[in-house]
Amino acid sequence: MPESKKTKASKSKKRIRVLVLGSGGREHALVWKISQSPQVEKVFCIPGNAGIAEIAQCADVPLDDFEKIVSFVKENDITLTVVGPESPLSAGIADYFQAKGLRVFGPSKKGARLECSKIFAKKFMKKHGIPTADFEVFDKHESAIAYIDKVNGDLSLEKYSIIKADGLCAGKGVVVAQDLFEVKDTLQKMMVDKIFGDAGSRVIIEEKITGEEASIMAFCDGKTVSIMAPSQDHKRIFENDKGPNTGGMGAYAPAPVVSKDILARAKKEIFDNFVRGLKKEKIDFRGVIYAGIMVTKDCGMKVLEFNVRFGDPETQCVLPLLETDIIDVINAVIDGKLSKLKVKWGKKSCICVVIASQGYPGKYEAGKRINGLEEIAALKNIAVFHAGTALNNGLVVTAGGRVLGITGWDADLQSAINKTYIALKEIYFDGMQLRKDIGMKGLRHAK
């Protein structure tokens, strides 16, 4: 039987080469998903990690050296670049690539201000009708202290106790103070002692909102948004949300705390207003917008923060649910044609459990040999996303605080939890720590 014209056309179409920028679990998940596309010939990653190196060609190029990255792109005939972390975006890498006539997935420098400046983001929300907590902005320590004394006359801090540094602080620039002493101590450290450098020169003092946090990511081409499966991160180091904040100890999706009603409201009140705001302020935004929200007890909803890229570890539990070819989605975003693409999501549940080094989020030792990677790789519907790993004489060793993200998916959340926790028993390294309650909040909501 002769081949159809469609088959011949698909065979003749040149497969593309894709570059992913970054080195964490998020980037491993992106490389993993991109490599599954039949449109992709080869994936590259700068700088990558030990796990990424198994499925992509990694290169040791500084992420802040845009000229060298562009040279690498041209030398390797790379068609598309996907930016993982926020730092290159805030420095304007998307603008730089576009000026060179290169395809890049990620918002402009002006769009990246929605993450790299919390003050800009809060003012954007207020201006464009996006629900968020009340706030005040300060650039002088004395004024901030006077304000706190005025609005918080006792130690209960029922009103304003959230302190946010304006700039990027590697996820450590937000403090939820427990008492008035901690509020003033935090202001001293940020604004006077400069523990975050210039990033803490200006601060937001924000109204405290109680409820349950969730993450809603969406693809955005500047005109249209396509919402991903909502997820829920677990930021505290210990079970039951105890201990200090981390970059994230695990996540699951979809998160039932984001009900159909909440999701519909988020589309209208957050993302539709977000797009209108982009148009009014002439912001070029082609990438991912991430809304960290608080769902209150009265089923209210407010945005805590915007990020302008895929979340970590949310990406690790969301991308396995994506059924549409991710290259089609990325191209639709870049070309401003997202409204013409129906993005499909599977009806399964997915969970990612982060395994961290002993001592994280404080000081930790690196160089610990990781055992069991070959055994876990043989399991069905399980993926291991590397974050802080490296190769040492051919062996995979720890090289960061968050080391691995063990990800599993199944028909429902309980099954996904069971599958993932059974699988991670294969992994061992000296001093490893993990939470044993990832996804349990979702089970409580499902009852």
Helices and strands as residue ranges (DSSP letters): H 5-12, E 16-22, H 25-35, E 40-47, G 52-54, E 57-58, H 66-75, E 80-83, H 86-90, H 93-99, E 103-105, H 109-116, H 118-127, E 135-138, H 141-151, E 160-165, E 174-176, H 180-187, I 188-192, G 197-200, E 203-207, E 212-220, E 225-227, E 232-233, E 236-238, G 239-241, E 242-245, E 250-253, H 260-265, I 266-272, H 273-281, E 287-295, E 301-307, H 314-318, G 319-321, H 326-334, G 338-340, E 349-356, H 373-377, E 382-386, E 389-392, E 395-398, E 402-410, H 413-423, G 424-426, H 440-446
